[in-house]
Amino acid sequence: MANIYSTMNVKQKLAKARLYFLNKKVGKSGVNTKLEFQYFELEDIVPVATRIFALVGLCHVTDFSGDAAKMTVYNADNPNEEGLTFAVKYHEAEQIISNAGKAVTSSMQALGSSITYIRRYLWTMVMDVTEPDEVDATLTDEDGEEEPAPVKEKSKAPATAEERKAAKEELVNSDMATKEQVAELKKLCKTLLAKDEKHEEFVQTIVTKTDAFKNVKAGACKTLIEKINEILKEYE
C-alpha cells in the first residue's frame, strides 16, 4: 500500500502532524506544587511527536549555535525540499550564586537547564502546543476581581506629538521593575535554591524568561517576590 503522505509537501505534513498531536490529547506531567500549575515536559511531547513524524514522513534537526536555537523540520520523502525553521533567541542561563558566594548550580547544570527549556519551547512551537506560561501563570489576580469598566469621558482634542511621546515614555518606564525590585528578586531566587535544589527548574525559568533579570515587568516582579517569600516561609 502506497504511503498516503509521500506526495505531500512539508507544510501539508506538518499540518497533519499538528492535527494528530492535538487529537492525542497529550497530558502534562510537569507539576509545580508550590505555584499550582502544570506544564508540558519533553517526555510528554517528544515520544508522541516522534511517532507522528515517522508516520507522516517528517524529521527534525535542532541546532544551538550563535545567539539562536533552531529546529528545522524536513520532508523525509523529498530531501531536496527546503525545511521549515523555527527559532528562538538563546543564551545560556547564568549560574546561581548563593548569598554566601557559593555556586549553587554548576556551569553544566546551567547549560543543561537552558537546553532542556529551549528544546521544550521549540517543540511547542513546531507542534503548535498551547499551555499556560510557567512564569505568567503566577501573575493572576489573587482576589479574582475583574477590573471595572472604563468610564467614558467627554471627547477632547487629539494629543500632540510631544504629548504622545511623553505618555509612551511614562508608560514604558512605569511598566518595568525598579533596580531595587530586580535585586530583591535575584536575592530571593538565590536563597530559594540554597534552601532546596528542587526549585532549580522554576528559578531557571525565571532567569530565561526575564533575559537573566534584564527585562522584568514591575507587576510580574512583585508577584514573583511574593510567591517566593511564601515558599521560603514553609522552610522556616
Legacy VTK file of the C-alpha trace (Angstrom):
# vtk DataFile Version 3.0
C-alpha trace
ASCII
DATASET POLYDATA
POINTS 236 float
0.000 0.000 0.000
1.388 3.386 -1.028
2.187 5.936 1.654
-0.654 8.473 1.531
1.664 11.201 2.816
4.510 10.700 0.331
3.181 13.270 -2.155
2.565 15.981 0.464
4.961 18.871 0.958
6.494 19.710 4.330
3.807 22.267 5.197
0.985 19.849 4.488
2.702 17.137 6.520
3.296 19.444 9.467
-0.361 20.483 9.404
-1.324 16.791 9.595
1.195 16.168 12.372
-0.213 19.036 14.437
-3.746 17.703 13.990
-2.708 14.202 15.047
-0.869 15.585 18.066
-3.945 17.600 19.054
-6.142 14.507 18.761
-3.792 12.590 21.080
-4.804 14.930 23.920
-1.332 14.734 25.432
-1.326 15.303 29.180
1.035 17.467 31.203
3.240 15.558 33.617
5.168 18.554 34.903
3.657 19.881 38.125
4.788 22.803 40.267
3.024 22.050 43.534
4.155 25.270 45.140
2.720 27.553 42.473
-0.122 25.235 41.483
0.269 24.936 37.728
1.115 22.186 35.251
3.333 22.259 32.203
4.482 20.017 29.344
7.788 18.217 29.807
9.916 16.889 26.949
8.874 13.325 27.779
5.240 14.359 27.203
5.854 15.835 23.763
8.811 14.038 22.151
7.627 10.383 22.145
4.229 11.304 20.680
5.654 13.793 18.183
8.386 11.365 17.064
5.859 8.635 16.268
3.684 11.106 14.360
6.701 12.425 12.421
7.624 8.855 11.451
4.047 8.219 10.330
3.726 11.252 8.043
7.354 11.315 6.893
8.919 14.217 8.750
12.243 14.575 10.539
13.792 17.395 12.519
17.242 18.794 13.282
17.961 21.004 16.324
20.818 23.476 16.202
22.278 25.505 19.071
24.711 27.925 17.506
25.254 31.632 17.850
22.582 33.504 19.771
19.630 31.500 18.404
18.338 27.970 18.896
16.695 26.492 15.804
14.609 23.457 14.972
14.202 22.687 11.272
11.518 20.273 10.075
12.284 18.397 6.828
10.228 16.335 4.412
11.743 12.844 4.608
10.139 11.889 1.265
11.687 14.833 -0.571
15.286 15.536 0.527
15.537 18.433 -1.919
12.625 20.353 -0.387
13.549 23.263 1.864
12.707 22.688 5.511
10.665 24.826 7.899
12.800 26.509 10.550
11.605 27.654 13.973
13.964 29.808 16.031
14.119 31.480 19.433
16.760 33.689 20.972
19.126 31.586 23.039
21.638 32.315 25.743
22.984 30.119 28.495
21.409 30.818 31.878
23.785 32.227 34.447
24.933 30.146 37.387
23.048 30.833 40.596
25.304 32.110 43.363
24.162 31.821 46.985
24.343 34.694 49.465
27.492 33.090 50.845
29.128 33.442 47.424
28.980 29.732 46.644
27.781 28.495 43.237
24.541 26.583 43.810
24.442 25.275 40.245
27.420 24.196 38.149
28.084 25.577 34.677
26.974 22.250 33.168
23.732 22.300 35.160
23.027 25.823 33.957
23.766 24.773 30.359
21.636 21.627 30.645
18.713 23.531 32.107
18.904 26.098 29.315
18.994 23.447 26.576
16.121 21.471 28.101
13.997 24.588 28.443
14.688 25.775 24.875
14.094 22.307 23.369
10.720 22.145 25.082
9.953 25.650 23.849
10.929 24.747 20.261
8.751 21.623 20.289
5.743 23.612 21.485
6.322 25.973 18.559
6.705 23.188 15.988
3.638 21.264 17.173
1.735 24.480 17.934
1.158 23.338 21.516
-0.652 25.762 23.781
-0.021 25.872 27.509
-0.027 28.482 30.282
3.272 30.251 30.663
5.167 28.914 33.701
6.007 32.378 34.995
2.973 34.273 33.745
0.742 31.601 35.293
1.621 33.046 38.707
0.521 36.533 37.775
-3.269 36.194 38.067
-5.296 38.476 40.279
-5.493 36.606 43.593
-8.705 38.365 44.557
-10.340 37.222 41.334
-11.891 40.645 40.836
-12.489 41.956 37.371
-11.255 45.374 36.523
-14.039 47.949 36.459
-15.264 49.047 33.063
-13.634 52.247 31.924
-15.662 55.391 32.437
-16.482 57.157 29.222
-15.036 60.610 29.085
-16.044 63.540 27.021
-14.175 63.782 23.756
-11.303 66.186 23.757
-8.763 67.457 21.310
-6.238 64.886 19.978
-2.937 64.794 21.831
0.037 66.493 20.251
3.090 64.539 19.065
5.021 65.707 22.141
2.219 64.602 24.488
2.005 61.179 22.859
5.759 60.693 23.127
5.794 61.703 26.795
2.876 59.399 27.581
4.561 56.484 25.814
7.823 57.005 27.699
5.962 57.240 31.005
4.038 54.028 30.271
7.148 52.066 29.271
9.197 53.248 32.243
6.432 52.645 34.776
5.834 49.127 33.405
9.350 47.916 34.202
10.578 46.795 37.605
12.946 49.072 39.502
16.556 48.128 40.176
15.646 47.535 43.817
12.827 45.131 42.844
15.082 43.196 40.469
17.819 42.974 43.108
15.303 41.625 45.624
14.038 39.031 43.122
17.583 37.833 42.349
18.394 37.610 46.065
15.259 35.554 46.745
15.997 33.183 43.848
19.446 32.513 45.276
18.007 31.962 48.741
15.360 29.593 47.378
17.937 27.439 45.597
20.164 27.432 48.666
17.210 26.071 50.652
16.249 23.338 48.222
17.670 22.463 44.772
14.332 21.019 43.651
13.331 24.581 42.768
16.106 24.790 40.157
13.790 24.452 37.155
11.482 27.184 38.447
14.397 29.561 39.053
15.973 28.755 35.677
12.615 29.511 34.067
12.576 32.940 35.703
16.165 33.575 34.580
15.386 32.597 30.977
12.039 34.388 30.708
13.461 37.636 32.113
16.595 37.527 29.933
18.790 36.985 33.002
16.835 39.577 35.036
17.408 42.271 32.401
13.768 42.513 31.287
11.380 42.236 34.236
7.904 43.748 34.353
7.001 45.503 37.592
3.824 43.507 38.177
5.495 40.178 37.417
8.443 41.024 39.649
6.181 41.961 42.578
4.134 38.761 42.245
7.182 36.512 41.956
8.741 38.115 45.024
5.558 37.444 46.992
5.338 33.836 45.770
8.958 33.049 46.585
8.579 34.588 50.027
5.574 32.326 50.604
7.650 29.278 49.659
10.526 30.339 51.902
8.204 30.718 54.875
7.494 26.991 54.733
11.167 26.255 55.351
11.159 28.385 58.475
LINES 1 237
236 0 1 2 3 4 5 6 7 8 9 10 11 12 13 14 15 16 17 18 19 20 21 22 23 24 25 26 27 28 29 30 31 32 33 34 35 36 37 38 39 40 41 42 43 44 45 46 47 48 49 50 51 52 53 54 55 56 57 58 59 60 61 62 63 64 65 66 67 68 69 70 71 72 73 74 75 76 77 78 79 80 81 82 83 84 85 86 87 88 89 90 91 92 93 94 95 96 97 98 99 100 101 102 103 104 105 106 107 108 109 110 111 112 113 114 115 116 117 118 119 120 121 122 123 124 125 126 127 128 129 130 131 132 133 134 135 136 137 138 139 140 141 142 143 144 145 146 147 148 149 150 151 152 153 154 155 156 157 158 159 160 161 162 163 164 165 166 167 168 169 170 171 172 173 174 175 176 177 178 179 180 181 182 183 184 185 186 187 188 189 190 191 192 193 194 195 196 197 198 199 200 201 202 203 204 205 206 207 208 209 210 211 212 213 214 215 216 217 218 219 220 221 222 223 224 225 226 227 228 229 230 231 232 233 234 235
